[in-house]
Amino acid sequence: MESPSGLLAPGKPRGKAMTEEDVADTVAAFARAAADAKRLGFDTVELHGAHGYLVDEFFWPGTNARQDRYNGPTIAERSRFAAEIVAAMREAVGPGYPLILRVSQWKQQDYDARLATTPEEMEAWLGPLVDAGADILHCSQRRFWEPEFPEIDGEDGLNFAGWAKKITGAPTISVGSVGLSGEFIAAFGGEKSQSTGVENLVARMEREEFDLIAVGRALISNPDWANRIHKGDADGLKGFDPADLATLA
């Protein structure tokens, strides 16, 4: 397993630290994959740069201990790898083909991790990625209704996708426990979630805090969730039961 510095998490070695040749090969592989997706008829490509996987490991100082141009004291410097991938993908697919980039503050290795603790740091992180060719930012958080910087704009402030849109001007996708009472991490411990309304979600979208919403577990338990919400028929929606994951096996 390759990673920026052979670390799975801070102080936890695993795998092989990538050489600069490995980095270049990986950037080229992402570009080829994007070109193949376009050639095969896919409408868009989304680059996974979140949740503590490879691209995100370069963002995170806890897993990026490199001594070259792919690291540095600032998030902008640690974003170089992702920016090179996005730029290579953009060149491979040409203009007008939508590229989505998924990003997150939290990591599967550390749910409390934060890459950007201020709007200024978020701009230094995400701005270069939009400049490199990302059309849409898919901003992953565990609960879409939580403000990203409550110390700035209060408990009803913009969420992660809202701040990313405000800072970069790019369209954003929000996500996180849509239509459910509990977040997904608890589901791995067997916790169920009740079905909830989407009034808060609708209000946020109507004021254009973000542009799109991603839905996960609610669709697993209710394959017709989108149609029911569209028709205003939410009364019969089921909550999420971890046992429902067995239907995917």
Buried (B, 14 or more C-beta within 10 A) or exposed (E): EBBBBBBBBEEEEEBEBBEEEEBEEBBBEBBEBBBEBBEEEEEBBBBBBBBBBBBBBBBBBBBBEBEEEBBBEEBBBBBBBBBBBBBBBBEBBEEEBEBBBBBBBBBBBBEEBBBBEEBEBBBBBBBBBBEBBBBBBBBBBBBBBBBBBEEEBEEEBBBBBBBBBBBBEBBBBBBBBBBBEBBBEBBEEEBBBEBBEBEEBEEBBEEEBBBBBBBBBBBBBBEEBEEBBEEEEBEEBBBBBBEBBEEEE
